[in-house]
Amino acid sequence: MQAILTQTELVVLQWLAEGKRIPEIAIIRDRSEKTIETQMSDIRRKLDVSNSNHAVAEGFRKGLIR
């Protein structure tokens, strides 16, 4: 069963794939770094991966991001 990411999580994952760091994503999204960190934790859990780089790789593999 494929993990379902929210639209917000997909946007955060896409920014991460484009090389942005959490502080930069927080500024772009007008959210706190803690909020972005929580979203990244949710993304990693939903994709069943242990780190952000693996999340990006899974996002590409599953066609969630480009």
DRENZAKOL-471790 format. One record per atom (N, C-alpha, C, O): residue in one letter; chain; x, y, z; residue number from 0. Coordinates in steps of 0.02 Angstrom, whole numbers, padded with zeros to 5 digits. Atoms other than C-alpha are relative to their C-alpha. Layout:
N
> resn | chain | x | y | z | resi
> A | A | X | Y | Z | NUM;
...
% end
This chain:
66
> resn | chain | x | y | z | resi
> M | A | 00042 | -00059 | 00000 | 0;
> M | A | 00000 | 00000 | 00000 | 0;
> M | A | 00044 | 00062 | 00000 | 0;
> M | A | 00089 | 00069 | 00041 | 0;
> Q | A | -00040 | -00060 | 00006 | 1;
> Q | A | 00071 | 00168 | -00052 | 1;
> Q | A | -00019 | 00051 | 00053 | 1;
> Q | A | -00078 | 00062 | 00067 | 1;
> A | A | 00013 | -00051 | -00051 | 2;
> A | A | 00090 | 00300 | 00081 | 2;
> A | A | -00032 | 00061 | -00033 | 2;
> A | A | -00013 | 00080 | -00088 | 2;
> I | A | 00033 | -00060 | 00025 | 3;
> I | A | -00022 | 00450 | 00058 | 3;
> I | A | 00030 | 00060 | 00038 | 3;
> I | A | 00028 | 00062 | 00099 | 3;
> L | A | -00025 | -00061 | -00030 | 4;
> L | A | 00060 | 00618 | 00089 | 4;
> L | A | -00050 | 00056 | -00013 | 4;
> L | A | -00083 | 00057 | -00065 | 4;
> T | A | 00044 | -00057 | 00010 | 5;
> T | A | -00040 | 00776 | 00114 | 5;
> T | A | 00032 | 00046 | -00052 | 5;
> T | A | 00091 | 00040 | -00068 | 5;
> Q | A | -00026 | -00049 | 00048 | 6;
> Q | A | -00021 | 00917 | -00012 | 6;
> Q | A | 00057 | 00040 | 00031 | 6;
> Q | A | 00108 | 00052 | -00002 | 6;
> T | A | -00053 | -00038 | -00034 | 7;
> T | A | 00081 | 01014 | 00115 | 7;
> T | A | 00063 | -00041 | 00006 | 7;
> T | A | 00118 | -00016 | -00005 | 7;
> E | A | -00059 | 00044 | -00006 | 8;
> E | A | 00196 | 00865 | 00144 | 8;
> E | A | 00034 | -00009 | -00068 | 8;
> E | A | 00095 | -00011 | -00072 | 8;
> L | A | -00029 | 00005 | 00067 | 9;
> L | A | 00220 | 00846 | -00044 | 9;
> L | A | 00040 | 00062 | -00018 | 9;
> L | A | 00093 | 00057 | -00048 | 9;
> V | A | -00035 | -00063 | 00014 | 10;
> V | A | 00269 | 01029 | -00058 | 10;
> V | A | 00066 | 00002 | 00038 | 10;
> V | A | 00118 | 00020 | 00011 | 10;
> V | A | -00061 | 00000 | -00041 | 11;
> V | A | 00393 | 01013 | 00085 | 11;
> V | A | 00050 | -00050 | -00029 | 11;
> V | A | 00110 | -00034 | -00034 | 11;
> L | A | -00045 | 00051 | 00029 | 12;
> L | A | 00466 | 00854 | 00009 | 12;
> L | A | 00030 | 00025 | -00066 | 12;
> L | A | 00089 | 00014 | -00079 | 12;
> Q | A | -00025 | -00028 | 00063 | 13;
> Q | A | 00482 | 00941 | -00161 | 13;
> Q | A | 00054 | 00052 | 00013 | 13;
> Q | A | 00106 | 00052 | -00020 | 13;
> W | A | -00051 | -00050 | -00017 | 14;
> W | A | 00575 | 01088 | -00083 | 14;
> W | A | 00064 | -00034 | 00024 | 14;
> W | A | 00119 | -00013 | 00006 | 14;
> L | A | -00058 | 00036 | -00025 | 15;
> L | A | 00690 | 00966 | 00006 | 15;
> L | A | 00038 | -00032 | -00059 | 15;
> L | A | 00099 | -00031 | -00061 | 15;
> A | A | -00031 | 00030 | 00060 | 16;
> A | A | 00722 | 00876 | -00160 | 16;
> A | A | 00037 | 00051 | -00041 | 16;
> A | A | 00086 | 00035 | -00076 | 16;
> E | A | -00033 | -00054 | 00037 | 17;
> E | A | 00770 | 01043 | -00235 | 17;
> E | A | 00059 | 00030 | 00037 | 17;
> E | A | 00089 | 00079 | 00016 | 17;
> G | A | -00060 | -00020 | -00036 | 18;
> G | A | 00906 | 01062 | -00105 | 18;
> G | A | -00010 | 00050 | 00056 | 18;
> G | A | 00039 | 00074 | 00085 | 18;
> K | A | 00013 | -00047 | -00055 | 19;
> K | A | 00821 | 01175 | 00021 | 19;
> K | A | 00008 | -00035 | 00066 | 19;
> K | A | -00006 | -00094 | 00073 | 19;
> R | A | -00006 | 00025 | -00068 | 20;
> R | A | 00857 | 01153 | 00205 | 20;
> R | A | -00061 | 00022 | 00040 | 20;
> R | A | -00098 | 00066 | 00019 | 20;
> I | A | 00059 | -00014 | -00041 | 21;
> I | A | 00728 | 01158 | 00343 | 21;
> I | A | -00008 | 00075 | 00015 | 21;
> I | A | -00064 | 00101 | 00008 | 21;
> P | A | 00010 | -00072 | -00012 | 22;
> P | A | 00763 | 01341 | 00390 | 22;
> P | A | -00025 | 00038 | -00062 | 22;
> P | A | -00066 | 00083 | -00057 | 22;
> E | A | 00022 | -00033 | 00062 | 23;
> E | A | 00742 | 01393 | 00208 | 23;
> E | A | -00073 | -00017 | -00016 | 23;
> E | A | -00111 | 00026 | -00036 | 23;
> I | A | 00069 | 00021 | 00013 | 24;
> I | A | 00582 | 01292 | 00187 | 24;
> I | A | -00047 | 00036 | 00048 | 24;
> I | A | -00102 | 00055 | 00028 | 24;
> A | A | 00042 | -00035 | -00049 | 25;
> A | A | 00514 | 01371 | 00346 | 25;
> A | A | -00013 | 00072 | -00022 | 25;
> A | A | -00069 | 00096 | -00016 | 25;
> I | A | 00008 | -00068 | 00024 | 26;
> I | A | 00543 | 01544 | 00274 | 26;
> I | A | -00047 | 00001 | -00061 | 26;
> I | A | -00093 | 00041 | -00065 | 26;
> I | A | 00040 | 00004 | 00061 | 27;
> I | A | 00469 | 01497 | 00104 | 27;
> I | A | -00074 | -00013 | 00017 | 27;
> I | A | -00119 | 00018 | -00011 | 27;
> R | A | 00069 | 00021 | -00018 | 28;
> R | A | 00315 | 01417 | 00186 | 28;
> R | A | -00031 | 00045 | 00053 | 28;
> R | A | -00089 | 00037 | 00071 | 28;
> D | A | 00023 | -00044 | -00054 | 29;
> D | A | 00301 | 01554 | 00319 | 29;
> D | A | -00025 | -00040 | 00060 | 29;
> D | A | -00079 | -00028 | 00087 | 29;
> R | A | 00015 | 00044 | -00056 | 30;
> R | A | 00302 | 01422 | 00455 | 30;
> R | A | 00063 | -00002 | 00045 | 30;
> R | A | 00116 | 00019 | 00024 | 30;
> S | A | -00057 | 00007 | -00044 | 31;
> S | A | 00415 | 01387 | 00604 | 31;
> S | A | 00042 | -00060 | -00023 | 31;
> S | A | 00017 | -00106 | -00056 | 31;
> E | A | -00042 | 00057 | 00015 | 32;
> E | A | 00563 | 01271 | 00585 | 32;
> E | A | -00027 | -00063 | 00034 | 32;
> E | A | -00023 | -00117 | 00005 | 32;
> K | A | 00029 | 00057 | -00036 | 33;
> K | A | 00480 | 01158 | 00715 | 33;
> K | A | -00057 | -00031 | -00040 | 33;
> K | A | -00063 | -00092 | -00043 | 33;
> T | A | 00056 | 00026 | 00041 | 34;
> T | A | 00326 | 01143 | 00604 | 34;
> T | A | 00027 | -00041 | -00059 | 34;
> T | A | 00002 | -00095 | -00074 | 34;
> I | A | -00030 | 00035 | 00058 | 35;
> I | A | 00434 | 01093 | 00454 | 35;
> I | A | 00032 | -00065 | 00024 | 35;
> I | A | 00027 | -00116 | -00010 | 35;
> E | A | -00031 | 00060 | -00027 | 36;
> E | A | 00531 | 00970 | 00562 | 36;
> E | A | -00053 | -00053 | 00015 | 36;
> E | A | -00043 | -00113 | 00002 | 36;
> T | A | 00055 | 00046 | -00014 | 37;
> T | A | 00367 | 00892 | 00619 | 37;
> T | A | -00028 | -00029 | -00065 | 37;
> T | A | -00041 | -00089 | -00068 | 37;
> Q | A | 00024 | 00025 | 00064 | 38;
> Q | A | 00307 | 00879 | 00439 | 38;
> Q | A | 00049 | -00050 | -00030 | 38;
> Q | A | 00029 | -00100 | -00059 | 38;
> M | A | -00051 | 00046 | 00026 | 39;
> M | A | 00472 | 00797 | 00390 | 39;
> M | A | -00003 | -00066 | 00038 | 39;
> M | A | 00005 | -00119 | 00008 | 39;
> S | A | 00007 | 00061 | -00040 | 40;
> S | A | 00451 | 00673 | 00532 | 40;
> S | A | -00059 | -00041 | -00024 | 40;
> S | A | -00055 | -00102 | -00031 | 40;
> D | A | 00059 | 00035 | 00026 | 41;
> D | A | 00277 | 00631 | 00469 | 41;
> D | A | 00013 | -00030 | -00069 | 41;
> D | A | -00008 | -00086 | -00083 | 41;
> I | A | -00017 | 00025 | 00067 | 42;
> I | A | 00343 | 00612 | 00291 | 42;
> I | A | 00043 | -00063 | 00006 | 42;
> I | A | 00029 | -00113 | -00027 | 42;
> R | A | -00043 | 00058 | -00009 | 43;
> R | A | 00481 | 00494 | 00348 | 43;
> R | A | -00039 | -00060 | 00026 | 43;
> R | A | -00028 | -00116 | 00003 | 43;
> R | A | 00041 | 00054 | -00027 | 44;
> R | A | 00356 | 00391 | 00448 | 44;
> R | A | -00045 | -00030 | -00054 | 44;
> R | A | -00048 | -00091 | -00061 | 44;
> K | A | 00046 | 00024 | 00052 | 45;
> K | A | 00231 | 00380 | 00305 | 45;
> K | A | 00036 | -00038 | -00056 | 45;
> K | A | 00009 | -00085 | -00084 | 45;
> L | A | -00038 | 00033 | 00053 | 46;
> L | A | 00367 | 00331 | 00180 | 46;
> L | A | 00042 | -00058 | 00028 | 46;
> L | A | 00075 | -00093 | -00011 | 46;
> D | A | -00037 | 00053 | -00033 | 47;
> D | A | 00445 | 00211 | 00307 | 47;
> D | A | 00075 | 00003 | -00015 | 47;
> D | A | 00106 | -00046 | -00036 | 47;
> V | A | -00071 | -00011 | 00010 | 48;
> V | A | 00619 | 00285 | 00292 | 48;
> V | A | 00029 | 00032 | 00063 | 48;
> V | A | -00007 | 00056 | 00106 | 48;
> S | A | -00032 | -00023 | -00061 | 49;
> S | A | 00747 | 00339 | 00421 | 49;
> S | A | 00030 | 00070 | -00004 | 49;
> S | A | 00046 | 00099 | 00048 | 49;
> N | A | -00029 | -00067 | 00005 | 50;
> N | A | 00812 | 00503 | 00351 | 50;
> N | A | -00029 | 00038 | -00060 | 50;
> N | A | -00063 | 00009 | -00102 | 50;
> S | A | 00029 | -00043 | 00052 | 51;
> S | A | 00769 | 00648 | 00237 | 51;
> S | A | 00025 | -00017 | -00070 | 51;
> S | A | -00014 | -00014 | -00118 | 51;
> N | A | -00026 | 00019 | 00066 | 52;
> N | A | 00883 | 00593 | 00095 | 52;
> N | A | -00037 | -00061 | -00027 | 52;
> N | A | -00054 | -00064 | -00086 | 52;
> H | A | 00037 | 00059 | 00021 | 53;
> H | A | 00797 | 00425 | 00090 | 53;
> H | A | -00072 | 00018 | -00017 | 53;
> H | A | -00102 | -00011 | -00062 | 53;
> A | A | 00068 | -00022 | 00015 | 54;
> A | A | 00628 | 00513 | 00095 | 54;
> A | A | -00004 | 00030 | -00070 | 54;
> A | A | -00051 | 00016 | -00108 | 54;
> V | A | -00001 | -00029 | 00067 | 55;
> V | A | 00675 | 00612 | -00060 | 55;
> V | A | 00006 | -00056 | -00052 | 55;
> V | A | -00029 | -00055 | -00103 | 55;
> A | A | -00009 | 00056 | 00047 | 56;
> A | A | 00735 | 00453 | -00148 | 56;
> A | A | -00065 | -00039 | -00008 | 56;
> A | A | -00084 | -00056 | -00064 | 56;
> E | A | 00064 | 00036 | 00003 | 57;
> E | A | 00572 | 00364 | -00104 | 57;
> E | A | -00053 | 00042 | -00036 | 57;
> E | A | -00094 | 00016 | -00073 | 57;
> G | A | 00047 | -00045 | 00034 | 58;
> G | A | 00473 | 00516 | -00161 | 58;
> G | A | 00008 | -00004 | -00076 | 58;
> G | A | -00042 | -00006 | -00112 | 58;
> F | A | -00013 | 00007 | 00072 | 59;
> F | A | 00556 | 00505 | -00332 | 59;
> F | A | -00021 | -00070 | -00024 | 59;
> F | A | -00054 | -00076 | -00076 | 59;
> R | A | 00014 | 00069 | 00020 | 60;
> R | A | 00540 | 00315 | -00339 | 60;
> R | A | -00075 | -00013 | -00006 | 60;
> R | A | -00098 | -00048 | -00051 | 60;
> K | A | 00072 | 00010 | 00000 | 61;
> K | A | 00354 | 00322 | -00299 | 61;
> K | A | -00036 | 00049 | -00045 | 61;
> K | A | -00097 | 00047 | -00051 | 61;
> G | A | 00032 | -00049 | 00045 | 62;
> G | A | 00323 | 00465 | -00420 | 62;
> G | A | -00037 | 00055 | 00037 | 62;
> G | A | -00081 | 00087 | 00008 | 62;
> L | A | 00034 | -00053 | -00039 | 63;
> L | A | 00268 | 00583 | -00281 | 63;
> L | A | 00028 | 00069 | -00015 | 63;
> L | A | -00008 | 00119 | -00009 | 63;
> I | A | -00033 | -00064 | 00016 | 64;
> I | A | 00392 | 00718 | -00332 | 64;
> I | A | 00039 | -00011 | -00066 | 64;
> I | A | 00050 | -00067 | -00088 | 64;
> R | A | -00042 | 00004 | 00061 | 65;
> R | A | 00493 | 00759 | -00488 | 65;
> R | A | 00056 | 00048 | 00003 | 65;
> R | A | 00096 | 00051 | -00044 | 65;
% end
